[in-house]
Amino acid sequence: MTAATGAAGIENGLRYAAREGLRMSNTKTIGRRSLLGAIAGAMALLPEERAEQVAKDAPIRQRDTIRITRLETFLVKPRWLFLKIHTNVKEIVGLGEPITEGRALTCATAVKEIEPYLVGKDPRAVVHHWQAIYRHAFYRGGPILTSALSGIDQALWDIKGKALGVPVYELLGGPTRNKVRVHAHAGGDDPEHVRKAIAQGFTAFKTGPAKRRPSRYIESPAEVQYAGEKLGEFRKLVGPDIDLAVDFHGAISPALAKMLIKAMEPYTPMFIEEPCQAQNHDMMADIARSTFLPIATGERVFTKWGFREVLEKHAAAVLQPDLCHAGGITEVRLIAGMAEAYYATIAPHNPLGPISLAAGVQMAASIPNFLIQEQVSLGDGYIRQPFTVAKGYLNLPTAPGLGIELDENAMADKIGHDWRNPELYDADDGSVLDW
C-alpha cells in the first residue's frame, strides 16, 4: 500500500466511523486503539460498499443471476430482420439485426439453429459466446453465419449494457468523441431531395456513378464523360463544403473503374466505394494505386480475417465493416484496431435499420479512427426516440446498452415483408448484371 492509498483509506475509515456514529462506553472520546480498529474494519468493508454504490442504479448486479430464455426474430419492412434476445429478467431484452439482404428467412433459420447453445446461459460473457458460435460451426465465415452472429452479438452487448446501466461504448473504454458524423444518400441525385437533406442538417452524401444504361465491361468515352459531368453538377449543387462519396457497388469492371475514377477526380469525392467486386483484393489494390482518391470497401468482407488481407495489400484507406455482417460489435472493434495500425479509417456500412445504426454509433463513439457513419433510417416509426441530426452529427446516446427501445405500436403496421434482391439483365443481350 502506498502512502497515498493508505491516507485515502484512513480518510474513508474516519468518514465511515463518523457516519456510523461509533460509541465507546462511559467515554466522550474514542481511544486510539478503538479508532484504529474501527478504521481497519471500515477499510475492509469499503470495497464492497463502493461496488454496491457503483452498481446501485444497475438493474442487475454482477453477482446476480441472468439467463437467456429465448431468441425471437421477426421480419420488419422494408427488408429488415430484427432480433430480440429475452432473459429471465423481464425488463432486460437485447436487440440486434441479424440480416443478409434478400436472405432474411435464411438468417432467421441460422439464428434458430444457434438458439439451443444460448438458452440457459449468462448473456454477459459476450466474447466467449462469439468464439463458441463462430468456431463450433466448423465451417467458418461467410455471409449467413457471420450475419446471424452479428445480430446476436449486438443483442448480447445490449443486454450487458442494460444490466450494468451504461451505454455499450462505456464498456468498450469510454467515448473517444462527443458526437458522431453521419451521411445521407443522394436520392438519385434529385436536387430537391439533396436540399431538404442539407436543411435537415446533413453535410455529407453518398451517390452512385451516373449512367444512362447498365455499365458494360468497357464503356464508350461518351458514357465515361457523362458520369464525370454529372458528378460535377452534383458538386456544383452542394458546393465545396459538402462531402460527396461515390459508391460503384462492385458493379463496375476494374478497367472501367479506373476510367470513371479519373473522370471524377476533379470533383474530389470523399471516397470511391467498392470500385470493383470485393473478393479480389489485389485488383482493388491496383485501383487504389492508380488514383489519389481514397478507396473504400468492406460491406461484403467478413471478420478480422477478411479485413486482414485488405489492410496488408493496401487495397483501401477507408474500411466499411457492416456491423450486421462482419461479426457484430465484438469483431468490428477488433477490425478498427487493426485498421488503426495501417492508418486506415472506419466508416461503418449501414443500409439497414435503426438497430444497426445504434450499434454503429456505439462503435463510432469508442474508436479513435472513425470517419463517418452511413444511415438510411434515423428510426422514425421504429424506435421511441429517433436519432436527430444537427450540423451533420448525432449526439451520443446516454441510455444503457445500444441506447434505443423499439416502439412496438408504431411498428405494428411494418411487420412482415418478402423483399428480394433485384434480378437485372442486359436489355441488349440478356446477360446477367450486378445491381
TARARA-V642784 format. One record per residue. N is the residue number from 1. RES is the residue in one letter. OMEGA is omega in degrees with one decimal (none if undefined). Layout:
N|RES|OMEGA  N|RES|OMEGA
This chain:
1|M|177.4  2|T|178.0  3|A|-178.1  4|A|-178.9  5|T|176.9  6|G|179.0  7|A|179.2  8|A|179.6  9|G|178.5  10|I|-179.9  11|E|178.4  12|N|178.7  13|G|177.5  14|L|178.6  15|R|179.2  16|Y|-179.3  17|A|179.8  18|A|-177.3  19|R|-177.4  20|E|177.9  21|G|-177.3  22|L|178.5  23|R|173.5  24|M|-173.9  25|S|174.6  26|N|176.1  27|T|176.6  28|K|178.8  29|T|179.7  30|I|178.1  31|G|-176.5  32|R|-177.8  33|R|179.8  34|S|179.8  35|L|179.8  36|L|177.3  37|G|178.9  38|A|179.6  39|I|-179.3  40|A|177.7  41|G|-179.8  42|A|-178.9  43|M|178.7  44|A|-177.5  45|L|-171.9  46|L|179.8  47|P|178.9  48|E|179.2  49|E|179.5  50|R|179.0  51|A|178.9  52|E|179.0  53|Q|-179.5  54|V|-172.8  55|A|-171.2  56|K|-179.6  57|D|-179.9  58|A|180.0  59|P|-177.0  60|I|174.3  61|R|-173.9  62|Q|-177.2  63|R|-179.2  64|D|-178.2  65|T|170.4  66|I|-175.3  67|R|174.1  68|I|-179.3  69|T|177.8  70|R|175.8  71|L|-176.9  72|E|174.7  73|T|176.2  74|F|-179.9  75|L|-178.9  76|V|177.3  77|K|9.9  78|P|-177.1  79|R|-169.5  80|W|171.6  81|L|178.8  82|F|179.2  83|L|168.4  84|K|170.8  85|I|-177.7  86|H|177.7  87|T|177.3  88|N|172.6  89|V|-167.6  90|K|-174.2  91|E|-178.6  92|I|177.3  93|V|-179.7  94|G|-178.9  95|L|176.3  96|G|176.1  97|E|179.8  98|P|-170.4  99|I|161.4  100|T|-172.3  101|E|-179.0  102|G|179.8  103|R|-174.9  104|A|-177.9  105|L|176.7  106|T|178.4  107|C|178.3  108|A|176.9  109|T|178.2  110|A|177.2  111|V|179.9  112|K|179.2  113|E|179.0  114|I|-174.1  115|E|-178.4  116|P|176.7  117|Y|-172.0  118|L|-174.4  119|V|-179.8  120|G|-177.6  121|K|175.0  122|D|-176.0  123|P|-171.8  124|R|177.5  125|A|-167.3  126|V|-176.2  127|V|176.6  128|H|179.2  129|H|177.7  130|W|-178.7  131|Q|-177.8  132|A|-178.4  133|I|-175.7  134|Y|-172.0  135|R|-179.4  136|H|175.0  137|A|-178.2  138|F|173.1  139|Y|-169.3  140|R|174.3  141|G|-179.1  142|G|-172.4  143|P|-174.9  144|I|-178.7  145|L|-175.5  146|T|175.6  147|S|176.3  148|A|178.8  149|L|-179.2  150|S|179.8  151|G|177.4  152|I|-179.9  153|D|176.9  154|Q|-176.7  155|A|178.6  156|L|175.0  157|W|177.7  158|D|178.2  159|I|-177.3  160|K|177.6  161|G|179.0  162|K|-179.8  163|A|-179.3  164|L|177.9  165|G|-178.3  166|V|172.8  167|P|-179.0  168|V|-177.5  169|Y|175.0  170|E|178.3  171|L|-179.1  172|L|176.0  173|G|179.6  174|G|-173.5  175|P|172.3  176|T|178.6  177|R|-178.7  178|N|172.8  179|K|-171.6  180|V|179.9  181|R|179.0  182|V|174.6  183|H|177.6  184|A|173.7  185|H|-169.9  186|A|177.5  187|G|-177.9  188|G|-178.9  189|D|177.3  190|D|-175.9  191|P|-178.6  192|E|177.0  193|H|-179.0  194|V|179.1  195|R|179.2  196|K|179.8  197|A|176.9  198|I|177.7  199|A|178.5  200|Q|176.6  201|G|-177.8  202|F|179.7  203|T|179.3  204|A|-178.6  205|F|171.0  206|K|-179.6  207|T|175.8  208|G|176.1  209|P|-179.2  210|A|177.5  211|K|-179.1  212|R|176.3  213|R|175.1  214|P|-174.0  215|S|172.1  216|R|-179.6  217|Y|172.6  218|I|-177.3  219|E|177.7  220|S|176.0  221|P|-178.9  222|A|-179.1  223|E|177.1  224|V|178.7  225|Q|179.4  226|Y|-179.7  227|A|178.9  228|G|-178.5  229|E|-179.6  230|K|175.6  231|L|176.4  232|G|177.1  233|E|178.3  234|F|177.8  235|R|178.8  236|K|-179.8  237|L|-172.4  238|V|-179.4  239|G|-174.1  240|P|-176.8  241|D|179.3  242|I|177.8  243|D|176.9  244|L|172.1  245|A|-178.3  246|V|-177.2  247|D|176.3  248|F|172.8  249|H|179.7  250|G|-175.1  251|A|-176.8  252|I|177.0  253|S|178.5  254|P|-179.1  255|A|179.4  256|L|-179.6  257|A|179.6  258|K|-179.6  259|M|-179.4  260|L|179.8  261|I|179.0  262|K|179.1  263|A|-176.5  264|M|-175.5  265|E|-179.2  266|P|-174.9  267|Y|172.0  268|T|171.8  269|P|177.6  270|M|172.7  271|F|172.2  272|I|-175.2  273|E|178.2  274|E|-179.1  275|P|173.6  276|C|179.1  277|Q|-169.2  278|A|-173.8  279|Q|-176.7  280|N|-176.2  281|H|175.1  282|D|-179.7  283|M|178.5  284|M|176.5  285|A|177.2  286|D|176.6  287|I|-179.2  288|A|-179.9  289|R|-175.0  290|S|-175.8  291|T|174.3  292|F|179.1  293|L|176.5  294|P|175.6  295|I|-179.6  296|A|174.8  297|T|173.7  298|G|-175.2  299|E|178.0  300|R|174.1  301|V|-171.8  302|F|172.6  303|T|179.9  304|K|-177.8  305|W|176.4  306|G|-178.2  307|F|177.3  308|R|-177.6  309|E|177.3  310|V|-178.0  311|L|-177.7  312|E|-178.5  313|K|179.7  314|H|-178.0  315|A|-178.6  316|A|174.3  317|A|179.3  318|V|177.4  319|L|-176.7  320|Q|176.0  321|P|177.2  322|D|-176.1  323|L|174.6  324|C|-177.0  325|H|-167.8  326|A|-179.3  327|G|176.0  328|G|-177.2  329|I|-179.0  330|T|-174.0  331|E|-178.3  332|V|174.7  333|R|178.0  334|L|177.3  335|I|178.8  336|A|177.5  337|G|175.6  338|M|-178.2  339|A|-179.7  340|E|-179.8  341|A|178.5  342|Y|-179.2  343|Y|176.1  344|A|-177.4  345|T|-174.9  346|I|174.7  347|A|-173.2  348|P|178.5  349|H|179.1  350|N|170.9  351|P|-169.9  352|L|-168.7  353|G|-173.9  354|P|175.4  355|I|175.2  356|S|178.2  357|L|-179.2  358|A|177.5  359|A|178.6  360|G|179.1  361|V|177.2  362|Q|178.0  363|M|-179.3  364|A|-177.9  365|A|-170.4  366|S|-178.7  367|I|-179.1  368|P|-171.3  369|N|178.4  370|F|177.8  371|L|-175.7  372|I|-177.6  373|Q|175.3  374|E|175.2  375|Q|171.6  376|V|178.0  377|S|175.7  378|L|174.0  379|G|177.7  380|D|-179.6  381|G|-179.2  382|Y|-178.4  383|I|-172.9  384|R|178.1  385|Q|-179.4  386|P|175.1  387|F|176.0  388|T|-177.8  389|V|174.3  390|A|179.8  391|K|175.2  392|G|-172.6  393|Y|167.3  394|L|171.7  395|N|176.9  396|L|175.2  397|P|179.3  398|T|178.4  399|A|-175.9  400|P|-179.7  401|G|176.5  402|L|174.8  403|G|-179.4  404|I|172.1  405|E|179.3  406|L|173.8  407|D|-173.1  408|E|-179.4  409|N|-179.7  410|A|-177.4  411|M|-171.9  412|A|-178.8  413|D|-178.0  414|K|-177.8  415|I|177.5  416|G|172.4  417|H|175.9  418|D|-175.3  419|W|176.8  420|R|176.4  421|N|176.3  422|P|176.2  423|E|-171.7  424|L|179.1  425|Y|-179.9  426|D|-177.4  427|A|-176.4  428|D|-175.0  429|D|175.1  430|G|-179.7  431|S|-177.7  432|V|178.4  433|L|169.9  434|D|179.4  435|W|none
